[in-house]
Amino acid sequence: MKSEVTFRPFSSSDQQSCLALFDANCPEYFAPNERADYLGFLEKSPAGYELCLMEDAVAGAFGLIGDAATRRRLNWIMLNPQFQGRGAGRAIMERVVALAAAGRIHVVEIAASQKSASFFARFGAVTLKVTDNGWGPGMHRVDMELPLTQHTMSRG
């Protein structure tokens, strides 16, 4: 049975839940030195940052951020490891594409790591550049773009 997935905007009261998400994904998907950057991001209460909820718990977080006319960045996407493989990641990517389409966005920029790039590739993201140790020792930065087309949602 598939759990219902809902989304809501991030609020400052969610900061500890989001930091717990980060900690649960570190050092597997994020370099430890990135935590301070993430905290700084959260402290700004960024518009466009959302929580993914399943079973009354925070299953993930992500932001579709930016102000360019036809481009946005996917920022600080992460999943609670307890919800990996249960549809939360797919639901987040479907939400990203739906939000982008509603905003007439043509391209979503993604800065991933070598450990998460294949996930985004399943949805049609293409690699533009790889920077060895770009996020920290052993954590390579993979810059990607997800071009939005009518068939984007059929992937994954």
N, CA and C of each residue as an Amber inpcrd file, in Angstrom:
protein
   468
   0.8380000  -1.1780000   0.0000000   0.0000000   0.0000000   0.0000000
   0.8830000   1.2410000   0.0000000   0.6360000   2.1230000  -0.9180000
   1.4460000   3.3240000  -1.0480000   0.9630000   4.4000000  -0.0810000
   1.8870000   5.0020000   0.6300000   1.5410000   6.0680000   1.5650000
   1.2370000   7.3530000   0.8140000   0.3140000   8.1260000   1.3730000
  -0.0100000   9.4140000   0.7820000   1.1520000  10.3810000   0.9990000
   1.4480000  11.1480000  -0.0300000   2.5150000  12.1460000   0.0280000
   1.8720000  13.5180000  -0.0850000   2.2340000  14.4160000   0.8290000
   1.7600000  15.7950000   0.7580000   2.9520000  16.7310000   0.8550000
   2.7250000  17.9760000   0.4930000   3.7780000  18.9920000   0.5260000
   3.2520000  20.2180000   1.2470000   4.1680000  20.9230000   1.9040000
   3.8220000  22.2110000   2.4940000   5.0650000  23.0780000   2.5200000
   4.8670000  24.3970000   2.5280000   6.0240000  25.2960000   2.5630000
   6.8130000  25.1470000   3.8620000   8.1130000  25.3360000   3.7720000
   9.0030000  25.3570000   4.9280000   8.6690000  26.5740000   5.7800000
   8.7370000  26.4020000   7.0900000   8.6380000  27.5450000   8.0060000
   9.8060000  27.4400000   8.9900000  10.1030000  28.5290000   9.6570000
  11.2610000  28.5400000  10.5620000  11.1420000  27.4770000  11.6460000
   9.9290000  27.0780000  12.0080000   9.7590000  26.0310000  13.0220000
  10.1940000  24.6490000  12.5180000  10.4470000  24.5230000  11.2180000
  10.8900000  23.2580000  10.6240000  12.4030000  23.0990000  10.6050000
  13.1220000  24.0940000  11.0890000  14.5810000  24.0880000  10.9760000
  15.2040000  22.8280000  11.5790000  14.8070000  22.4250000  12.7680000
  15.4080000  21.2450000  13.3970000  15.0850000  19.9620000  12.6400000
  13.8610000  19.8500000  12.1130000  13.5050000  18.6750000  11.3050000
  14.3700000  18.5920000  10.0580000  14.6260000  19.7410000   9.4410000
  15.4580000  19.7670000   8.2350000  16.9120000  19.4480000   8.5600000
  17.4180000  19.9590000   9.6670000  18.7860000  19.6290000  10.0640000
  18.9100000  18.1410000  10.3850000  17.8670000  17.5500000  10.9600000
  17.8780000  16.1070000  11.2160000  17.9220000  15.3330000   9.8920000
  17.2130000  15.8370000   8.8650000  17.2850000  15.2260000   7.5340000
  18.7120000  15.2770000   6.9970000  19.3260000  16.4470000   7.1330000
  20.6970000  16.6010000   6.6670000  21.6030000  15.6010000   7.3850000
  21.5000000  15.5630000   8.7150000  22.3580000  14.6800000   9.5110000
  22.1660000  13.2140000   9.1320000  20.9260000  12.8310000   8.8110000
  20.6470000  11.4500000   8.4130000  21.2600000  11.1100000   7.0500000
  21.5790000  12.1250000   6.2660000  22.1480000  11.9310000   4.9320000
  23.6400000  12.2300000   4.8630000  24.2440000  12.5130000   5.9970000
  25.6550000  12.8780000   6.0570000  26.4270000  11.7740000   6.7830000
  27.4990000  11.2930000   6.2640000  28.2670000  11.7760000   5.1120000
  27.9600000  11.0490000   3.8040000  26.8990000  10.2440000   3.7710000
  26.6120000   9.4650000   2.5660000  26.3180000  10.3480000   1.3540000
  25.4540000  11.3650000   1.5210000  25.0500000  12.1820000   0.3830000
  25.4800000  13.6410000   0.4730000  25.8730000  14.0890000   1.6420000
  26.3450000  15.4590000   1.8310000  27.6400000  15.4350000   2.6130000
  28.5510000  16.3340000   2.2620000  29.8110000  16.4560000   3.0010000
  29.5330000  17.1780000   4.3220000  30.1790000  16.7500000   5.4080000
  29.9410000  17.3770000   6.7140000  30.1040000  18.9010000   6.7000000
  31.0290000  19.4080000   5.8890000  31.2600000  20.8550000   5.8520000
  30.0880000  21.6310000   5.2440000  29.1350000  20.9330000   4.6300000
  27.9770000  21.6000000   4.0190000  26.8860000  21.9570000   5.0300000
  26.9580000  21.4160000   6.2420000  25.8880000  21.6360000   7.2300000
  25.7260000  23.1220000   7.5610000  26.8250000  23.8250000   7.7320000
  26.7450000  25.2610000   8.0440000  26.0830000  26.0320000   6.9050000
  26.3780000  25.6440000   5.6630000  25.7340000  26.2920000   4.5100000
  24.2320000  26.0320000   4.5210000  23.8510000  24.7990000   4.8400000
  22.4370000  24.4520000   4.8800000  21.7210000  25.2310000   5.9880000
  22.3390000  25.3130000   7.1550000  21.7490000  26.0770000   8.2540000
  21.5570000  27.5360000   7.8390000  22.5540000  28.1320000   7.2050000
  22.4330000  29.5100000   6.7310000  21.2910000  29.6700000   5.7400000
  21.1340000  28.6820000   4.8640000  20.0400000  28.6810000   3.9020000
  18.6940000  28.6560000   4.6310000  18.5560000  27.7620000   5.6110000
  17.2990000  27.6350000   6.3530000  16.9770000  28.8890000   7.1600000
  17.9990000  29.5130000   7.7160000  17.7750000  30.7020000   8.5420000
  17.1840000  31.8660000   7.7510000  17.3280000  31.8240000   6.4390000
  16.7490000  32.8700000   5.5750000  15.2840000  32.5870000   5.2490000
  14.7380000  31.4640000   5.7670000  13.3650000  31.0390000   5.4530000
  13.0740000  31.2140000   3.9670000  13.7930000  30.4840000   3.1350000
  13.7200000  30.7040000   1.6910000  12.3530000  30.4160000   1.0880000
  11.8670000  31.3590000   0.2920000  10.6330000  31.1430000  -0.4660000
  10.8980000  30.0370000  -1.4780000   9.9620000  29.1370000  -1.6240000
  10.1110000  28.0430000  -2.5800000  10.6550000  26.7660000  -1.9710000
  11.0460000  26.7900000  -0.6840000  11.5290000  25.5690000  -0.0390000
  10.3330000  24.8590000   0.5710000  10.2320000  23.5530000   0.3500000
   9.0760000  22.7870000   0.7930000   9.4910000  21.5110000   1.5140000
   8.5530000  21.0240000   2.3270000   8.7210000  19.7390000   2.9840000
   7.8120000  18.7260000   2.3060000   8.3050000  17.5180000   2.1870000
   7.5430000  16.3800000   1.6980000   7.1640000  15.5650000   2.9250000
   5.8730000  15.3030000   3.0980000   5.3880000  14.5930000   4.2780000
   4.7650000  13.2600000   3.8900000   5.0910000  12.2350000   4.6670000
   4.4880000  10.9060000   4.5360000   4.2760000  10.3810000   5.9460000
   3.1270000   9.7610000   6.1710000   2.8600000   9.1550000   7.4800000
   3.1070000  10.1380000   8.6220000   2.6930000  11.3710000   8.4380000
   2.8410000  12.4300000   9.4460000   4.2920000  12.6990000   9.8430000
   5.2170000  12.3720000   8.9570000   6.6400000  12.6170000   9.2230000
   7.2520000  13.3480000   8.0360000   8.3500000  14.0460000   8.2910000
   9.0810000  14.7170000   7.2200000   9.8670000  13.6560000   6.4570000
   9.4290000  13.4060000   5.2270000  10.0810000  12.4030000   4.3880000
  11.1630000  13.0100000   3.5170000  11.1080000  14.3380000   3.3290000
  12.0930000  14.9920000   2.4890000  11.8910000  16.4920000   2.4810000
  12.8120000  17.1550000   1.8050000  12.7610000  18.6090000   1.6530000
  13.4470000  18.9700000   0.3400000  13.0280000  20.0910000  -0.2230000
  13.6160000  20.5560000  -1.4790000  13.1660000  21.9840000  -1.7270000
  13.8780000  22.6550000  -2.6040000  13.4620000  23.9860000  -3.0060000
  13.6360000  24.1710000  -4.4940000  12.6790000  24.8200000  -5.1040000
  12.7890000  25.2420000  -6.4920000  12.9530000  26.7530000  -6.4170000
  14.1950000  27.2030000  -6.5460000  14.5910000  28.5520000  -6.1610000
  15.1480000  29.3140000  -7.3640000  14.9630000  30.6180000  -7.3540000
  15.5490000  31.4810000  -8.3660000  14.5380000  32.4530000  -8.9260000
  15.0520000  33.3910000  -9.7070000  14.1470000  34.3910000 -10.2740000
  14.3780000  34.6310000 -11.7570000  15.1580000  33.7550000 -12.3960000
  15.3450000  33.8800000 -13.8460000  14.0190000  33.5690000 -14.5380000
  13.8070000  34.1520000 -15.6810000  12.5220000  34.0330000 -16.3800000
  12.1360000  32.5870000 -16.6810000  13.0760000  31.7710000 -17.1240000
  12.7310000  30.4160000 -17.5540000  13.5680000  29.3310000 -16.8940000
  14.3280000  29.6660000 -15.8400000  15.1930000  28.6910000 -15.1700000
  15.0170000  28.7970000 -13.6650000  15.1230000  27.6630000 -12.9820000
  15.1590000  27.6150000 -11.5200000  16.2160000  26.5980000 -11.1090000
  16.6360000  26.6840000  -9.8470000  17.5870000  25.7350000  -9.2760000
  16.8570000  24.8210000  -8.2960000  17.1940000  23.5560000  -8.3340000
  16.7040000  22.6190000  -7.3320000  17.7170000  22.6630000  -6.1950000
  17.2990000  23.2020000  -5.0440000  18.2160000  23.4140000  -3.9260000
  17.9270000  22.4770000  -2.7690000  18.9940000  21.9610000  -2.2010000
  18.9540000  21.2000000  -0.9500000  17.8380000  20.1520000  -0.9440000
  17.8410000  19.3020000  -1.9570000  16.8890000  18.1900000  -1.9740000
  17.4750000  17.0450000  -1.1620000  16.6750000  16.5130000  -0.2590000
  17.1260000  15.3770000   0.5450000  15.9300000  14.5660000   1.0060000
  16.1680000  13.2810000   1.2280000  15.1420000  12.3630000   1.6940000
  15.5440000  11.7620000   3.0270000  14.5600000  11.5380000   3.8680000
  14.7710000  10.7760000   5.0830000  15.0690000   9.3420000   4.6370000
  16.1930000   8.7550000   5.0620000  16.5300000   7.3960000   4.6190000
  15.4220000   6.3760000   4.8930000  14.5940000   6.5960000   5.8940000
  13.4860000   5.6800000   6.1980000  12.4410000   5.6530000   5.0850000
  12.4230000   6.6900000   4.2490000  11.4230000   6.7740000   3.1920000
  12.0070000   6.5160000   1.8070000  13.2930000   6.2270000   1.7190000
  13.8850000   5.9250000   0.4230000  13.2980000   4.6130000  -0.0970000
  13.0120000   4.5880000  -1.3850000  12.4360000   3.4010000  -1.9910000
  10.9350000   3.2740000  -1.7880000  10.3060000   4.3020000  -1.2290000
   8.8700000   4.2520000  -0.9470000   8.0820000   5.3070000  -1.7210000
   8.7140000   5.9390000  -2.7150000   8.0010000   6.8690000  -3.5810000
   8.1660000   8.3400000  -3.2420000   8.8490000   8.6530000  -2.1510000
   9.0130000  10.0650000  -1.7690000   9.8620000  10.8160000  -2.7930000
  10.9440000  10.2220000  -3.2360000  11.8140000  10.8760000  -4.2120000
  11.0950000  11.1360000  -5.5200000  10.3650000  10.1530000  -5.9950000
   9.5840000  10.3130000  -7.2240000   8.5350000  11.4090000  -7.0340000
   7.8670000  11.4140000  -5.8750000   6.8470000  12.4300000  -5.6100000
   7.4610000  13.8290000  -5.6030000   8.6460000  13.9490000  -5.0330000
   9.3160000  15.2520000  -5.0290000   9.6330000  15.6880000  -6.4560000
  10.1710000  14.7860000  -7.2560000  10.5100000  15.1640000  -8.6350000
   9.2510000  15.4930000  -9.4400000   8.1640000  14.7830000  -9.2060000
   6.9120000  15.1180000  -9.8740000   6.4390000  16.5070000  -9.4520000
   6.6110000  16.8180000  -8.1710000   6.2290000  18.1430000  -7.6590000
   7.1130000  19.2290000  -8.2830000   8.4150000  18.9660000  -8.3790000
   9.3440000  19.9190000  -8.9930000   8.9170000  20.2200000 -10.4230000
   8.6330000  19.1830000 -11.1860000   8.2420000  19.3730000 -12.5860000
   6.9130000  20.1180000 -12.6680000   5.9520000  19.7910000 -11.8000000
   4.6610000  20.4690000 -11.8180000   4.8050000  21.9510000 -11.4610000
   5.6080000  22.2470000 -10.4410000   5.8320000  23.6470000 -10.0580000
   6.5250000  24.4160000 -11.1840000   7.5150000  23.7700000 -11.7970000
   8.2310000  24.4190000 -12.8960000   7.3010000  24.6720000 -14.0770000
   6.4800000  23.6920000 -14.3950000   5.5480000  23.8580000 -15.5150000
   4.5630000  24.9910000 -15.2330000   4.0690000  25.0570000 -14.0010000
   3.1240000  26.1150000 -13.6370000   3.7760000  27.4950000 -13.7390000
   5.0900000  27.5510000 -13.4830000   5.8180000  28.8160000 -13.5710000
   6.4320000  29.0670000 -14.9370000   6.1030000  28.2160000 -15.9030000
   6.6420000  28.3150000 -17.2680000   8.1650000  28.2870000 -17.2990000
   8.7030000  27.4360000 -16.4400000  10.1530000  27.2360000 -16.3630000
  10.5420000  26.1750000 -17.3940000  11.6160000  26.4160000 -18.1160000
  12.0530000  25.4860000 -19.1660000  13.1700000  24.5620000 -18.7090000
  13.9650000  25.0120000 -17.7320000  15.1180000  24.2350000 -17.2860000
  15.2390000  24.3210000 -15.7680000  15.4560000  23.1680000 -15.1430000
  15.7630000  23.1180000 -13.7170000  17.2360000  22.7450000 -13.5860000
  18.0080000  23.6130000 -12.9340000  19.4300000  23.3640000 -12.6950000
  19.5680000  22.5350000 -11.4250000  20.4420000  21.5400000 -11.4710000
  20.6430000  20.6470000 -10.3360000  22.1370000  20.5260000 -10.0800000
  22.5460000  20.7720000  -8.8460000  23.9300000  20.5390000  -8.4290000
  23.8970000  19.3240000  -7.5040000  24.2590000  18.1880000  -8.0380000
  24.1800000  16.9160000  -7.3220000  25.5800000  16.4730000  -6.8970000
  25.6520000  15.2680000  -6.3780000  26.9450000  14.6350000  -6.1230000
  27.0100000  13.3770000  -6.9870000  28.1580000  12.7390000  -7.0020000
  28.2950000  11.5100000  -7.7770000  27.3820000  10.4160000  -7.2240000
  26.9320000  10.5670000  -5.9890000  26.0850000   9.5530000  -5.3700000
  24.6060000   9.7410000  -5.6850000  24.2110000  10.9570000  -6.0580000
  22.7940000  11.2030000  -6.3340000  22.5050000  11.5030000  -7.7990000
  23.5230000  11.7000000  -8.6070000  23.3170000  12.0910000 -10.0100000
  22.4760000  11.0830000 -10.7900000  22.6570000   9.7980000 -10.5250000
  21.8960000   8.7880000 -11.2780000  20.4010000   8.8870000 -10.9870000
  20.0310000   9.2980000  -9.7750000  18.6170000   9.5020000  -9.4490000
  18.0160000  10.5630000 -10.3700000  18.6950000  11.7000000 -10.4990000
  18.1800000  12.7840000 -11.3360000  18.1900000  12.4070000 -12.8130000
  19.1770000  11.6170000 -13.2190000  19.2580000  11.1660000 -14.6110000
  18.0300000  10.3410000 -14.9900000  17.4780000   9.5950000 -14.0510000
  16.2670000   8.7980000 -14.3250000  15.0940000   9.6720000 -14.7460000
  15.1140000  10.9210000 -14.3480000  14.0280000  11.8390000 -14.6920000
  14.3680000  12.7100000 -15.8950000  15.5230000  12.4460000 -16.5180000
  15.8960000  13.1630000 -17.7330000  16.9560000  14.2270000 -17.5590000
  17.5080000  14.3780000 -16.3490000  18.5690000  15.3690000 -16.1480000
  19.8470000  14.9050000 -16.8490000  20.5460000  15.8560000 -17.4260000
  21.7920000  15.5540000 -18.1370000  22.9560000  16.2260000 -17.4180000
  24.0940000  15.5480000 -17.4050000  25.2920000  16.0640000 -16.7540000
  25.9800000  17.0750000 -17.6530000  26.3190000  18.2270000 -17.0820000
  27.0400000  19.2680000 -17.8000000  28.5090000  19.3010000 -17.4230000
  28.7990000  19.0560000 -16.1340000  30.1690000  19.2020000 -15.6380000
  30.3150000  18.4250000 -14.3410000  31.4930000  17.8420000 -14.1370000
  31.8280000  17.1640000 -12.8840000  33.0500000  17.8420000 -12.2960000
  32.9560000  18.2260000 -11.0280000  34.0730000  18.8550000 -10.3230000
  34.5030000  17.9340000  -9.1880000  35.6920000  17.3160000  -9.3420000
  36.1940000  16.4270000  -8.3030000  36.3140000  17.1720000  -6.9780000
  35.8170000  16.5460000  -5.9140000  35.8620000  17.1060000  -4.5560000
  35.1660000  18.4670000  -4.4580000  34.2010000  18.7140000  -5.3500000
  33.5250000  20.0070000  -5.3980000  32.6810000  20.3250000  -4.1810000
  32.2370000  19.3180000  -3.4680000  31.4550000  19.5390000  -2.2470000
  32.2930000  19.2920000  -0.9940000  33.4580000  18.7060000  -1.1740000
  34.3260000  18.3570000  -0.0510000  35.0940000  17.1060000  -0.4350000
  36.0230000  16.6690000   0.4070000  36.8330000  15.4910000   0.0900000
  35.9680000  14.2600000  -0.2230000  36.1790000  13.7130000  -1.4100000
  35.4610000  12.5190000  -1.8220000  34.0270000  12.7550000  -2.2610000
  33.5730000  13.9940000  -2.2510000  32.2040000  14.3150000  -2.6430000
  32.2650000  15.2100000  -3.8750000  32.1220000  14.5780000  -5.0340000
  32.2720000  15.2780000  -6.3100000  30.9720000  15.9880000  -6.6870000
  31.1010000  17.2040000  -7.1760000  29.9410000  17.9870000  -7.6090000
  29.6170000  17.6330000  -9.0540000  28.3520000  17.3540000  -9.3090000
  27.8780000  17.0400000 -10.6480000  26.8120000  18.0770000 -11.0020000
  27.1530000  18.9880000 -11.9100000  26.1990000  19.9970000 -12.3590000
  25.3680000  19.4020000 -13.4860000  24.0450000  19.4980000 -13.3160000
  23.1100000  18.8880000 -14.2490000  22.0220000  19.8880000 -14.6200000
  21.3280000  19.5730000 -15.6940000  20.1390000  20.3260000 -16.0840000
  19.0270000  19.3440000 -16.4160000  17.8300000  19.7020000 -15.9830000
  16.6440000  18.9410000 -16.3390000  15.8270000  19.8070000 -17.2810000
  15.8790000  19.5090000 -18.5860000  15.0550000  20.2760000 -19.5350000
  13.6200000  19.7910000 -19.4050000  12.6960000  20.7240000 -19.3060000
  11.2960000  20.3380000 -19.1290000  10.6040000  20.2550000 -20.4800000
  10.0840000  19.0770000 -20.7490000   9.3650000  18.8280000 -21.9880000
   8.0750000  18.1110000 -21.6310000   7.2340000  17.8990000 -22.5950000
   5.9660000  17.2180000 -22.3410000   6.1570000  15.7940000 -21.8540000
   7.2620000  15.1730000 -22.2240000   7.4480000  13.7780000 -21.8270000
   8.3020000  13.6220000 -20.5690000   8.6850000  14.7050000 -19.9270000
   9.5150000  14.6060000 -18.7220000   8.8730000  13.7140000 -17.6680000
   7.5750000  13.8320000 -17.4780000   6.9050000  13.0890000 -16.4170000
   6.8070000  11.5890000 -16.6990000   7.0240000  11.1660000 -17.9010000
   6.9270000   9.7390000 -18.1920000   8.1940000   8.9840000 -17.8240000
   9.2210000   9.7040000 -17.3990000  10.4920000   9.0680000 -17.0480000
  10.5040000   8.6870000 -15.5900000  11.5600000   7.9390000 -15.2050000
  11.7650000   7.6340000 -13.7940000  11.6390000   6.2440000 -13.5230000
